[in-house]
Amino acid sequence: MKFDSETSVVLVSFLTSFFAVFLAAGIVIGVPSIASEFGMNNVVQNWIITIALLVVAIFTLPAGQLSGKFGVKKSLVIGVLIFLVGSIGACLSFSAESFLFFRVIQGIGGAFSNVASMAMVVQAINPKNRGKALGFTVTGVYLAGSLSPVICGFLVYNLGWRAMFYFTIPFFVVCIALMILKIPGDWKTYENDKIDTLGYLIYGIGILLFIYGFTSLMTGIGKISVAIGFILLLVFAYYETRVNSPAFNMRLFKNMKFTSSNIAALCSYLAIASLTTILNYHFQYVRGWNAQMAGLILIVTPIIMAIMAPNSGRLSDRIHPQKLAAIGMAIATLALLILIFLDANTPIWLIVIAMIFQGVGMGLFTTPNTNAIMSSVPPKETPNASAAQSAMRTIGQTMSLGLLTLVFAWIMGSLKLSSHYAGMVVQASQIVCIICTIICVVAIFASLVGIRSKDEFNTKAS
């Protein structure tokens, strides 16, 4: 591919994806240090990661319509700017409340960045090269995931957790400059549509109540929140079919390839997203390693995913992407089966094998599944498709960490995580892995259903 406008779009998407995920993945290493400084118990500690993902889930669908109306490049610039403000604020935090507030700001910026970045790639790149281009973008995600544990582990151990945020700030500034200087155009597909404010409100409150309630399901308030949230999401789905300019076009789900790929994405992230946190807790609380040592071994999975993503992307341009996705999830399931038995006596080599299975499986699943989602809709609906796949990812990740929080709270109550309670950490982790293995199997079947669908993929240039 020559260094033309398409290449510039891929490069910018790669950079923005890399540095957003770099911090999102690296903060897992810093969680114990942050929790220790601000005196957080295990429930609040798990919200360090969960709260940003929850906010991304809330703002993802609005970001889809807004980026289509005002332009995906403009939305990407604004999203990165907001994320930058959140990063600076996190550095200056003086309490648990102020830190979590700026994690909310980061989540808003992340929602717009995720949606606009993917939509820009799909709209600017020829469909024949779409899988390859998405592969490079996803590689940025996984490469960040592979480097962040090492770099963030070093920064946290030697300079403190705030160094993670300071490290990323110059790169976000560079990304903004590249977008302004190197990409002259913009893409608008919903320019004449009205903003669906009521739809945003129903969806936002619904997903907030549902996920918050899910993390506190053992309480009466949690159960009520889940029920009300679920009802509001059903109301949102019905309402969106009745308005002329919906926040999200629910009719896209009539396409079984689109629907099955989104279900597979939701289940895959729900099953896999908490594994990094489980392994990090195992290394630091069960085995007593420091952040730097934990970070060094946690690179195994994401570096394999970074190698797999571009290759699986190219394969998905030639082979049915949902076939590749189903194979990938089957391999990832093997990782969970091994980790069900994770305890203080588990050999490191066996843990590494599980991490390799996870890396190969998710590397083979993610890019083809994303290609299936983005290629199953008309070009005009690209922002909606991007919002859908981003929503499935963030909702899945948030619910995965919510499941982790729920199980840990059930086993440990409000105790602070520490090596003194290593047995409880092991017990909670094993329960989470059992549940996630079952969810992984559902993701496999979802991909298989899509393969049998008679709906066609879109192969026309936008």
VOPAGU-2260 file (C-alpha; in pm, 1 decimal, decimal comma):
REM VOPAGU-2260
SITE   aa  ch    i         X         Y         Z
SITE  MET   A    0       0,0       0,0       0,0
SITE  LYS   A    1     145,3     335,5    -104,8
SITE  PHE   A    2     172,3     624,3     137,8
SITE  ASP   A    3    -148,1     789,5      15,9
SITE  SER   A    4    -458,4     910,6     196,6
SITE  GLU   A    5    -563,1     553,5     278,4
SITE  THR   A    6    -227,3     483,7     438,7
SITE  SER   A    7    -249,2     805,3     641,2
SITE  VAL   A    8    -590,7     701,0     773,6
SITE  VAL   A    9    -459,0     358,4     874,0
SITE  LEU   A   10    -155,9     516,5    1042,4
SITE  VAL   A   11    -365,7     761,8    1243,4
SITE  SER   A   12    -609,2     486,6    1342,3
SITE  PHE   A   13    -317,5     267,6    1447,7
SITE  LEU   A   14    -165,8     543,3    1664,1
SITE  THR   A   15    -489,3     649,4    1833,1
SITE  SER   A   16    -583,6     287,5    1901,6
SITE  PHE   A   17    -236,6     212,3    2033,2
SITE  PHE   A   18    -208,1     490,6    2286,5
SITE  ALA   A   19    -566,3     473,4    2411,6
SITE  VAL   A   20    -532,8     100,5    2474,9
SITE  PHE   A   21    -178,6     137,9    2609,4
SITE  LEU   A   22    -312,8     327,9    2908,6
SITE  ALA   A   23    -630,9     123,2    2941,1
SITE  ALA   A   24    -432,1    -202,4    2952,2
SITE  GLY   A   25    -142,7     -66,7    3155,7
SITE  ILE   A   26    -360,0      61,1    3436,9
SITE  VAL   A   27    -425,8    -302,0    3536,1
SITE  ILE   A   28     -63,8    -317,4    3654,7
SITE  GLY   A   29    -103,0       4,0    3852,2
SITE  VAL   A   30    -432,5     -87,1    4022,7
SITE  PRO   A   31    -273,8    -226,3    4342,4
SITE  SER   A   32     -59,2      88,8    4385,1
SITE  ILE   A   33    -353,3     324,0    4316,5
SITE  ALA   A   34    -578,3     131,7    4554,8
SITE  SER   A   35    -309,9     135,7    4823,8
SITE  GLU   A   36    -255,4     512,9    4799,1
SITE  PHE   A   37    -625,6     596,7    4813,7
SITE  GLY   A   38    -722,4     322,2    5065,1
SITE  MET   A   39    -968,4     139,8    4837,0
SITE  ASN   A   40   -1127,0    -193,1    4929,7
SITE  ASN   A   41   -1152,7    -475,9    4672,6
SITE  VAL   A   42   -1491,0    -357,1    4537,6
SITE  VAL   A   43   -1383,0       4,8    4479,6
SITE  GLN   A   44   -1047,0    -116,1    4348,7
SITE  ASN   A   45   -1211,3    -315,3    4070,0
SITE  TRP   A   46   -1406,3      -0,7    3970,1
SITE  ILE   A   47   -1076,0     166,7    3867,4
SITE  ILE   A   48   -1097,8     -32,3    3545,1
SITE  THR   A   49   -1473,4     -88,2    3529,6
SITE  ILE   A   50   -1587,2     274,5    3554,4
SITE  ALA   A   51   -1409,2     387,3    3236,5
SITE  LEU   A   52   -1547,4      90,0    3042,5
SITE  LEU   A   53   -1897,9     161,0    3172,8
SITE  VAL   A   54   -1878,9     522,0    3051,3
SITE  VAL   A   55   -1751,8     404,7    2712,4
SITE  ALA   A   56   -2052,3     170,5    2691,2
SITE  ILE   A   57   -2291,5     455,7    2775,2
SITE  PHE   A   58   -2150,6     697,8    2517,1
SITE  THR   A   59   -2069,6     455,2    2235,0
SITE  LEU   A   60   -2408,7     456,3    2059,1
SITE  PRO   A   61   -2444,3     836,9    2075,4
SITE  ALA   A   62   -2089,4     859,6    1938,9
SITE  GLY   A   63   -2199,0     656,2    1637,6
SITE  GLN   A   64   -2473,3     897,7    1532,3
SITE  LEU   A   65   -2281,8    1212,2    1626,8
SITE  SER   A   66   -1969,1    1109,3    1437,3
SITE  GLY   A   67   -2181,6    1029,2    1131,8
SITE  LYS   A   68   -2356,6    1366,8    1154,5
SITE  PHE   A   69   -2061,5    1596,2    1224,1
SITE  GLY   A   70   -1779,4    1392,3    1067,4
SITE  VAL   A   71   -1574,9    1097,8    1187,5
SITE  LYS   A   72   -1239,6    1279,6    1173,6
SITE  LYS   A   73   -1374,0    1570,3    1376,6
SITE  SER   A   74   -1519,8    1326,4    1629,9
SITE  LEU   A   75   -1186,9    1147,0    1652,4
SITE  VAL   A   76    -998,1    1470,4    1721,8
SITE  ILE   A   77   -1249,6    1569,7    1990,9
SITE  GLY   A   78   -1242,8    1221,7    2143,3
SITE  VAL   A   79    -863,8    1221,6    2174,2
SITE  LEU   A   80    -870,7    1574,5    2322,1
SITE  ILE   A   81   -1120,4    1467,0    2589,4
SITE  PHE   A   82    -913,0    1158,9    2665,5
SITE  LEU   A   83    -605,6    1381,2    2699,2
SITE  VAL   A   84    -785,0    1603,0    2952,5
SITE  GLY   A   85    -883,1    1293,4    3151,5
SITE  SER   A   86    -523,9    1169,2    3151,7
SITE  ILE   A   87    -388,1    1501,6    3278,9
SITE  GLY   A   88    -657,6    1512,2    3546,1
SITE  ALA   A   89    -574,6    1157,1    3660,0
SITE  CYS   A   90    -213,7    1266,6    3715,3
SITE  LEU   A   91    -334,6    1547,3    3941,8
SITE  SER   A   92    -584,3    1337,9    4141,4
SITE  PHE   A   93    -572,6    1376,8    4519,6
SITE  SER   A   94    -839,8    1125,6    4627,4
SITE  ALA   A   95   -1022,3     813,5    4513,7
SITE  GLU   A   96   -1322,9    1026,3    4411,7
SITE  SER   A   97   -1119,1    1269,8    4199,7
SITE  PHE   A   98    -931,6     985,0    4031,6
SITE  LEU   A   99   -1251,8     800,2    3941,8
SITE  PHE   A  100   -1400,8    1127,4    3809,9
SITE  PHE   A  101   -1117,7    1167,2    3560,9
SITE  ARG   A  102   -1153,4     801,8    3465,6
SITE  VAL   A  103   -1509,1     898,3    3364,8
SITE  ILE   A  104   -1367,0    1177,7    3144,3
SITE  GLN   A  105   -1130,7     927,2    2985,2
SITE  GLY   A  106   -1425,0     698,5    2917,6
SITE  ILE   A  107   -1614,2     971,5    2729,0
SITE  GLY   A  108   -1311,0    1043,3    2513,8
SITE  GLY   A  109   -1252,0     673,7    2459,3
SITE  ALA   A  110   -1608,7     619,9    2333,2
SITE  PHE   A  111   -1573,4     878,4    2055,9
SITE  SER   A  112   -1219,4     767,3    1970,7
SITE  ASN   A  113   -1316,8     399,5    1938,2
SITE  VAL   A  114   -1617,6     461,5    1714,7
SITE  ALA   A  115   -1469,8     734,2    1492,7
SITE  SER   A  116   -1137,8     554,9    1443,8
SITE  MET   A  117   -1294,0     233,0    1317,2
SITE  ALA   A  118   -1555,4     413,8    1105,6
SITE  MET   A  119   -1286,6     626,1     939,6
SITE  VAL   A  120   -1087,0     319,0     839,1
SITE  VAL   A  121   -1389,4     140,7     692,7
SITE  GLN   A  122   -1511,6     444,7     498,1
SITE  ALA   A  123   -1170,7     541,7     361,2
SITE  ILE   A  124   -1036,4     197,2     266,8
SITE  ASN   A  125   -1135,6      -7,7     -38,1
SITE  PRO   A  126   -1346,8    -307,6      74,4
SITE  LYS   A  127   -1097,0    -545,2     -88,3
SITE  ASN   A  128    -834,0    -424,0     158,5
SITE  ARG   A  129   -1070,8    -371,0     451,2
SITE  GLY   A  130    -968,7    -677,2     650,1
SITE  LYS   A  131    -601,2    -595,1     605,3
SITE  ALA   A  132    -653,7    -235,0     716,6
SITE  LEU   A  133    -862,8    -340,3    1016,0
SITE  GLY   A  134    -589,1    -589,7    1094,4
SITE  PHE   A  135    -333,5    -309,1    1125,3
SITE  THR   A  136    -570,9    -109,4    1345,0
SITE  VAL   A  137    -633,8    -407,3    1571,2
SITE  THR   A  138    -258,5    -471,9    1574,0
SITE  GLY   A  139    -219,7    -128,9    1733,2
SITE  VAL   A  140    -455,4    -242,6    2007,1
SITE  TYR   A  141    -267,4    -565,5    2070,9
SITE  LEU   A  142      78,7    -416,6    2034,3
SITE  ALA   A  143     -18,7    -161,2    2299,0
SITE  GLY   A  144    -144,3    -446,3    2512,0
SITE  SER   A  145     187,1    -629,1    2473,6
SITE  LEU   A  146     409,1    -330,8    2551,1
SITE  SER   A  147     201,2    -167,6    2824,0
SITE  PRO   A  148     251,3    -434,0    3094,9
SITE  VAL   A  149     630,4    -409,4    3056,8
SITE  ILE   A  150     652,2     -31,6    3028,6
SITE  CYS   A  151     382,0      39,3    3286,3
SITE  GLY   A  152     525,4    -220,7    3521,9
SITE  PHE   A  153     862,7     -44,9    3499,5
SITE  LEU   A  154     706,3     299,8    3544,6
SITE  VAL   A  155     488,8     198,5    3840,2
SITE  TYR   A  156     769,0      11,6    4016,5
SITE  ASN   A  157    1033,0     284,5    3971,3
SITE  LEU   A  158     839,3     613,3    3938,1
SITE  GLY   A  159     491,6     552,0    4077,4
SITE  TRP   A  160     153,5     496,4    3909,2
SITE  ARG   A  161     115,6     858,3    3789,4
SITE  ALA   A  162     410,0     804,7    3554,1
SITE  MET   A  163     183,4     587,9    3334,2
SITE  PHE   A  164     -37,4     887,1    3258,4
SITE  TYR   A  165     248,2    1133,8    3214,2
SITE  PHE   A  166     413,5     896,5    2966,7
SITE  THR   A  167     114,6     894,9    2728,2
SITE  ILE   A  168      41,4    1269,5    2718,4
SITE  PRO   A  169     300,0    1367,3    2448,5
SITE  PHE   A  170     180,2    1088,4    2221,0
SITE  PHE   A  171    -181,3    1203,7    2236,0
SITE  VAL   A  172     -64,4    1551,8    2134,3
SITE  VAL   A  173     121,4    1400,2    1837,4
SITE  CYS   A  174    -189,1    1202,5    1732,9
SITE  ILE   A  175    -401,3    1518,8    1730,1
SITE  ALA   A  176    -141,9    1700,6    1519,1
SITE  LEU   A  177    -128,6    1414,7    1267,5
SITE  MET   A  178    -506,8    1409,5    1229,6
SITE  ILE   A  179    -524,1    1783,6    1168,6
SITE  LEU   A  180    -228,3    1799,0     927,8
SITE  LYS   A  181    -239,7    1469,5     737,6
SITE  ILE   A  182    -610,6    1395,1     682,2
SITE  PRO   A  183    -773,8    1683,6     492,3
SITE  GLY   A  184   -1123,2    1539,0     445,1
SITE  ASP   A  185   -1401,8    1414,4     667,5
SITE  TRP   A  186   -1686,1    1164,4     634,3
SITE  LYS   A  187   -2047,9    1250,0     712,2
SITE  THR   A  188   -2325,5     997,6     655,0
SITE  TYR   A  189   -2602,3    1125,9     886,7
SITE  GLU   A  190   -2557,5    1497,5     814,0
SITE  ASN   A  191   -2930,5    1562,6     766,7
SITE  ASP   A  192   -3048,3    1345,6    1056,3
SITE  LYS   A  193   -3183,6    1490,4    1379,2
SITE  ILE   A  194   -3011,6    1414,0    1707,9
SITE  ASP   A  195   -3205,2    1145,5    1894,2
SITE  THR   A  196   -3170,9    1298,5    2242,6
SITE  LEU   A  197   -3449,3    1092,9    2400,0
SITE  GLY   A  198   -3298,7     773,6    2260,7
SITE  TYR   A  199   -2959,9     863,0    2408,7
SITE  LEU   A  200   -3119,6     928,2    2746,5
SITE  ILE   A  201   -3314,0     600,5    2757,4
SITE  TYR   A  202   -3011,4     399,3    2647,2
SITE  GLY   A  203   -2767,8     576,4    2880,4
SITE  ILE   A  204   -2981,5     532,9    3192,1
SITE  GLY   A  205   -3069,1     176,1    3093,7
SITE  ILE   A  206   -2711,3      57,0    3040,5
SITE  LEU   A  207   -2591,7     242,5    3352,4
SITE  LEU   A  208   -2851,8      78,6    3576,5
SITE  PHE   A  209   -2807,0    -263,1    3417,0
SITE  ILE   A  210   -2427,9    -279,9    3451,5
SITE  TYR   A  211   -2415,6    -110,8    3793,0
SITE  GLY   A  212   -2680,7    -350,7    3917,7
SITE  PHE   A  213   -2491,5    -643,1    3767,2
SITE  THR   A  214   -2184,0    -557,1    3977,2
SITE  SER   A  215   -2399,4    -546,3    4295,4
SITE  LEU   A  216   -2633,1    -833,0    4212,5
SITE  MET   A  217   -2619,2    -973,2    4565,6
SITE  THR   A  218   -2797,2    -666,0    4703,8
SITE  GLY   A  219   -3163,6    -572,0    4670,1
SITE  ILE   A  220   -3071,4    -245,2    4497,2
SITE  GLY   A  221   -2856,2    -438,6    4251,6
SITE  LYS   A  222   -3139,6    -670,7    4152,3
SITE  ILE   A  223   -3381,4    -377,6    4110,4
SITE  SER   A  224   -3125,9    -183,9    3903,9
SITE  VAL   A  225   -3070,6    -479,4    3670,1
SITE  ALA   A  226   -3445,7    -523,2    3619,3
SITE  ILE   A  227   -3513,0    -153,4    3551,6
SITE  GLY   A  228   -3205,9    -125,0    3330,1
SITE  PHE   A  229   -3309,7    -426,8    3123,5
SITE  ILE   A  230   -3661,9    -289,6    3079,6
SITE  LEU   A  231   -3525,2      49,1    2968,4
SITE  LEU   A  232   -3299,3    -121,5    2712,2
SITE  LEU   A  233   -3603,0    -303,5    2572,2
SITE  VAL   A  234   -3790,3      28,9    2559,1
SITE  PHE   A  235   -3490,7     181,0    2379,2
SITE  ALA   A  236   -3488,5     -99,2    2120,2
SITE  TYR   A  237   -3861,4     -51,8    2051,8
SITE  TYR   A  238   -3839,4     328,8    2046,7
SITE  GLU   A  239   -3552,4     324,0    1796,5
SITE  THR   A  240   -3770,4     138,7    1545,1
SITE  ARG   A  241   -4033,4     416,3    1564,6
SITE  VAL   A  242   -3826,8     731,4    1501,6
SITE  ASN   A  243   -3700,4     867,6    1170,8
SITE  SER   A  244   -3346,0     947,5    1288,9
SITE  PRO   A  245   -3264,8     687,0    1554,2
SITE  ALA   A  246   -2958,2     699,5    1774,6
SITE  PHE   A  247   -2901,5     345,0    1651,8
SITE  ASN   A  248   -3062,8     171,5    1354,4
SITE  MET   A  249   -3209,3    -141,0    1516,1
SITE  ARG   A  250   -3311,1    -274,5    1174,8
SITE  LEU   A  251   -2948,8    -371,1    1116,2
SITE  PHE   A  252   -3010,3    -667,1    1345,8
SITE  LYS   A  253   -3235,0    -819,4    1077,9
SITE  ASN   A  254   -2907,9    -921,3     911,4
SITE  MET   A  255   -2812,3   -1247,5    1082,3
SITE  LYS   A  256   -2442,0   -1208,2    1003,6
SITE  PHE   A  257   -2444,3    -869,1    1176,5
SITE  THR   A  258   -2643,2   -1001,8    1472,3
SITE  SER   A  259   -2446,4   -1322,6    1523,6
SITE  SER   A  260   -2110,9   -1143,3    1496,0
SITE  ASN   A  261   -2217,7    -886,3    1755,8
SITE  ILE   A  262   -2338,9   -1158,3    1992,7
SITE  ALA   A  263   -2010,8   -1342,9    1944,7
SITE  ALA   A  264   -1818,2   -1021,7    2018,3
SITE  LEU   A  265   -2020,2    -954,0    2334,2
SITE  CYS   A  266   -1968,3   -1307,5    2463,6
SITE  SER   A  267   -1599,5   -1318,1    2373,9
SITE  TYR   A  268   -1514,0   -1001,8    2565,2
SITE  LEU   A  269   -1739,7   -1102,7    2853,1
SITE  ALA   A  270   -1547,5   -1429,5    2875,0
SITE  ILE   A  271   -1192,8   -1305,9    2816,9
SITE  ALA   A  272   -1161,6    -945,6    2940,1
SITE  SER   A  273   -1115,7   -1028,9    3309,0
SITE  LEU   A  274    -832,9   -1278,6    3249,4
SITE  THR   A  275    -559,0   -1014,0    3254,7
SITE  THR   A  276    -685,4    -884,7    3588,7
SITE  ILE   A  277    -711,1   -1239,4    3727,0
SITE  LEU   A  278    -353,6   -1318,1    3622,1
SITE  ASN   A  279    -225,9    -986,0    3755,9
SITE  TYR   A  280    -392,7   -1051,3    4091,5
SITE  HIS   A  281    -247,2   -1404,1    4089,7
SITE  PHE   A  282     106,7   -1280,5    4027,2
SITE  GLN   A  283      96,2    -991,5    4274,6
SITE  TYR   A  284    -127,4   -1124,9    4553,5
SITE  VAL   A  285     -85,2   -1504,1    4533,0
SITE  ARG   A  286     278,5   -1531,0    4424,4
SITE  GLY   A  287     394,1   -1200,6    4576,3
SITE  TRP   A  288     557,1   -1057,3    4262,5
SITE  ASN   A  289     604,6    -683,6    4216,7
SITE  ALA   A  290     439,7    -485,3    3935,2
SITE  GLN   A  291     750,5    -498,8    3716,6
SITE  MET   A  292     774,2    -879,6    3729,9
SITE  ALA   A  293     400,5    -920,6    3670,9
SITE  GLY   A  294     418,0    -687,9    3372,0
SITE  LEU   A  295     700,2    -886,2    3212,1
SITE  ILE   A  296     500,8   -1210,1    3196,7
SITE  LEU   A  297     169,4   -1045,8    3108,0
SITE  ILE   A  298     311,7    -946,9    2767,3
SITE  VAL   A  299     277,5   -1304,5    2639,4
SITE  THR   A  300     -89,8   -1288,0    2538,3
SITE  PRO   A  301    -104,6    -942,6    2376,4
SITE  ILE   A  302     219,1    -983,5    2180,9
SITE  ILE   A  303      84,4   -1302,2    2024,5
SITE  MET   A  304    -241,9   -1122,9    1949,4
SITE  ALA   A  305     -44,0    -841,3    1784,6
SITE  ILE   A  306     126,5   -1095,6    1558,4
SITE  MET   A  307    -198,9   -1275,8    1476,8
SITE  ALA   A  308    -424,3    -972,3    1411,7
SITE  PRO   A  309    -288,5    -849,3    1073,1
SITE  ASN   A  310    -254,4   -1204,1     941,2
SITE  SER   A  311    -607,4   -1301,8    1044,6
SITE  GLY   A  312    -726,5    -973,6     891,0
SITE  ARG   A  313    -576,3   -1063,8     554,5
SITE  LEU   A  314    -721,2   -1414,4     581,6
SITE  SER   A  315   -1067,3   -1271,6     648,7
SITE  ASP   A  316   -1056,1   -1095,5     309,0
SITE  ARG   A  317   -1035,7   -1440,3     145,2
SITE  ILE   A  318   -1193,2   -1686,4     391,0
SITE  HIS   A  319   -1534,9   -1655,2     555,3
SITE  PRO   A  320   -1450,6   -1433,8     857,6
SITE  GLN   A  321   -1693,9   -1609,6    1090,5
SITE  LYS   A  322   -1524,8   -1944,6    1028,0
SITE  LEU   A  323   -1199,5   -1793,1    1150,2
SITE  ALA   A  324   -1380,4   -1634,1    1444,1
SITE  ALA   A  325   -1531,0   -1966,9    1553,9
SITE  ILE   A  326   -1191,2   -2139,0    1539,4
SITE  GLY   A  327   -1036,7   -1855,2    1736,3
SITE  MET   A  328   -1293,0   -1877,5    2015,2
SITE  ALA   A  329   -1247,8   -2254,6    2037,0
SITE  ILE   A  330    -874,7   -2203,5    2097,7
SITE  ALA   A  331    -942,3   -1928,8    2354,8
SITE  THR   A  332   -1172,0   -2169,4    2539,0
SITE  LEU   A  333    -873,3   -2398,4    2600,0
SITE  ALA   A  334    -703,6   -2114,7    2789,7
SITE  LEU   A  335    -999,6   -2081,3    3023,7
SITE  LEU   A  336   -1017,2   -2456,4    3079,5
SITE  ILE   A  337    -655,5   -2449,9    3201,6
SITE  LEU   A  338    -705,8   -2145,0    3423,9
SITE  ILE   A  339   -1003,8   -2301,6    3599,8
SITE  PHE   A  340    -741,8   -2490,9    3803,5
SITE  LEU   A  341    -515,6   -2188,2    3866,5
SITE  ASP   A  342    -373,9   -2182,4    4220,4
SITE  ALA   A  343     -46,8   -2117,2    4405,8
SITE  ASN   A  344      96,9   -2451,7    4289,1
SITE  THR   A  345      20,2   -2410,9    3917,5
SITE  PRO   A  346     348,8   -2426,2    3720,8
SITE  ILE   A  347     442,8   -2103,7    3543,0
SITE  TRP   A  348     492,9   -2292,8    3217,5
SITE  LEU   A  349     129,8   -2408,2    3226,2
SITE  ILE   A  350      10,0   -2051,3    3285,7
SITE  VAL   A  351     219,8   -1939,1    2986,7
SITE  ILE   A  352      61,1   -2209,3    2770,0
SITE  ALA   A  353    -284,3   -2082,9    2871,2
SITE  MET   A  354    -178,4   -1728,1    2782,1
SITE  ILE   A  355     -53,1   -1849,2    2442,2
SITE  PHE   A  356    -389,4   -2016,9    2373,6
SITE  GLN   A  357    -563,8   -1694,9    2473,4
SITE  GLY   A  358    -341,8   -1487,5    2244,0
SITE  VAL   A  359    -378,1   -1716,0    1942,1
SITE  GLY   A  360    -751,4   -1756,8    1995,3
SITE  MET   A  361    -837,9   -1390,1    2038,0
SITE  GLY   A  362    -593,1   -1288,1    1765,1
SITE  LEU   A  363    -770,7   -1522,4    1527,3
SITE  PHE   A  364   -1116,6   -1412,8    1644,6
SITE  THR   A  365   -1115,1   -1034,7    1682,5
SITE  THR   A  366   -1017,5    -898,9    1338,5
SITE  PRO   A  367   -1230,8   -1143,4    1132,2
SITE  ASN   A  368   -1528,1   -1086,4    1363,3
SITE  THR   A  369   -1485,4    -707,8    1333,5
SITE  ASN   A  370   -1460,2    -744,2     955,0
SITE  ALA   A  371   -1782,6    -947,5     957,5
SITE  ILE   A  372   -1965,8    -676,9    1154,6
SITE  MET   A  373   -1839,1    -386,0     944,0
SITE  SER   A  374   -1891,0    -567,1     611,4
SITE  SER   A  375   -2248,0    -680,3     680,3
SITE  VAL   A  376   -2402,7    -331,0     656,4
SITE  PRO   A  377   -2442,5     -75,5     373,3
SITE  PRO   A  378   -2166,7     190,8     354,7
SITE  LYS   A  379   -2405,2     457,3     491,0
SITE  GLU   A  380   -2446,5     259,7     813,8
SITE  THR   A  381   -2072,9     231,9     886,0
SITE  PRO   A  382   -2081,8     461,5    1194,1
SITE  ASN   A  383   -2370,9     257,6    1336,9
SITE  ALA   A  384   -2185,1     -67,6    1273,2
SITE  SER   A  385   -1872,3      76,5    1433,7
SITE  ALA   A  386   -2078,9     190,5    1732,6
SITE  ALA   A  387   -2234,6    -156,5    1761,0
SITE  GLN   A  388   -1904,6    -345,0    1761,8
SITE  SER   A  389   -1755,5     -92,8    2003,6
SITE  ALA   A  390   -2060,5    -122,2    2229,8
SITE  MET   A  391   -2041,2    -502,3    2227,6
SITE  ARG   A  392   -1672,5    -485,1    2316,6
SITE  THR   A  393   -1707,3    -232,9    2598,2
SITE  ILE   A  394   -2027,9    -380,3    2741,0
SITE  GLY   A  395   -1866,6    -724,3    2732,6
SITE  GLN   A  396   -1549,1    -594,8    2898,5
SITE  THR   A  397   -1748,2    -403,0    3160,0
SITE  MET   A  398   -1971,1    -699,6    3241,4
SITE  SER   A  399   -1664,3    -924,5    3257,3
SITE  LEU   A  400   -1503,5    -698,7    3516,2
SITE  GLY   A  401   -1843,8    -661,6    3681,5
SITE  LEU   A  402   -1859,2   -1040,4    3708,6
SITE  LEU   A  403   -1511,1   -1032,6    3862,3
SITE  THR   A  404   -1620,6    -766,4    4112,0
SITE  LEU   A  405   -1937,7    -959,8    4195,7
SITE  VAL   A  406   -1758,4   -1289,3    4259,9
SITE  PHE   A  407   -1476,3   -1129,6    4458,3
SITE  ALA   A  408   -1728,7    -940,7    4671,9
SITE  TRP   A  409   -1918,0   -1265,3    4729,2
SITE  ILE   A  410   -1602,3   -1448,8    4839,9
SITE  MET   A  411   -1418,1   -1166,2    5018,0
SITE  GLY   A  412   -1687,4    -921,2    5125,8
SITE  SER   A  413   -1532,9    -575,3    5168,2
SITE  LEU   A  414   -1182,5    -696,3    5256,9
SITE  LYS   A  415    -887,2    -524,3    5092,4
SITE  LEU   A  416    -701,0    -739,0    4840,8
SITE  SER   A  417    -365,5    -851,1    4979,3
SITE  SER   A  418    -137,7   -1153,8    4999,2
SITE  HIS   A  419    -295,6   -1235,9    5337,3
SITE  TYR   A  420    -609,7   -1346,7    5154,0
SITE  ALA   A  421    -438,1   -1536,4    4870,7
SITE  GLY   A  422    -665,6   -1838,3    4919,8
SITE  MET   A  423    -975,7   -1625,3    4867,9
SITE  VAL   A  424    -821,3   -1467,8    4556,3
SITE  VAL   A  425    -762,2   -1816,9    4413,3
SITE  GLN   A  426   -1115,0   -1933,1    4494,3
SITE  ALA   A  427   -1279,9   -1626,7    4339,1
SITE  SER   A  428   -1060,5   -1647,5    4028,2
SITE  GLN   A  429   -1148,0   -2012,8    3968,9
SITE  ILE   A  430   -1521,4   -1941,0    3990,5
SITE  VAL   A  431   -1490,0   -1657,2    3738,4
SITE  CYS   A  432   -1299,2   -1883,1    3496,7
SITE  ILE   A  433   -1567,1   -2155,3    3516,5
SITE  ILE   A  434   -1842,3   -1906,2    3427,8
SITE  CYS   A  435   -1634,0   -1752,5    3147,9
SITE  THR   A  436   -1565,7   -2094,7    2992,3
SITE  ILE   A  437   -1939,0   -2146,7    2948,6
SITE  ILE   A  438   -1975,6   -1801,0    2791,7
SITE  CYS   A  439   -1691,7   -1881,1    2549,6
SITE  VAL   A  440   -1884,7   -2181,6    2420,6
SITE  VAL   A  441   -2183,8   -1954,2    2350,5
SITE  ALA   A  442   -1955,8   -1726,6    2143,6
SITE  ILE   A  443   -1846,9   -2024,1    1932,6
SITE  PHE   A  444   -2207,3   -2118,6    1855,1
SITE  ALA   A  445   -2293,1   -1755,7    1770,1
SITE  SER   A  446   -2021,3   -1751,6    1502,7
SITE  LEU   A  447   -2139,8   -2085,4    1363,9
SITE  VAL   A  448   -2496,1   -1949,8    1332,0
SITE  GLY   A  449   -2366,0   -1657,7    1125,1
SITE  ILE   A  450   -2183,4   -1890,8     885,8
SITE  ARG   A  451   -2511,1   -2063,3     797,2
SITE  SER   A  452   -2693,8   -1733,4     735,3
SITE  LYS   A  453   -2793,0   -1650,4     377,0
SITE  ASP   A  454   -2736,7   -1276,8     431,1
SITE  GLU   A  455   -2458,4   -1130,8     217,3
SITE  PHE   A  456   -2153,5    -926,9     312,0
SITE  ASN   A  457   -2123,0    -576,6     162,2
SITE  THR   A  458   -1833,1    -558,7     -83,8
SITE  LYS   A  459   -1906,5    -220,1    -242,2
SITE  ALA   A  460   -1682,7      82,0    -185,7
SITE  SER   A  461   -1836,6     372,2       6,0
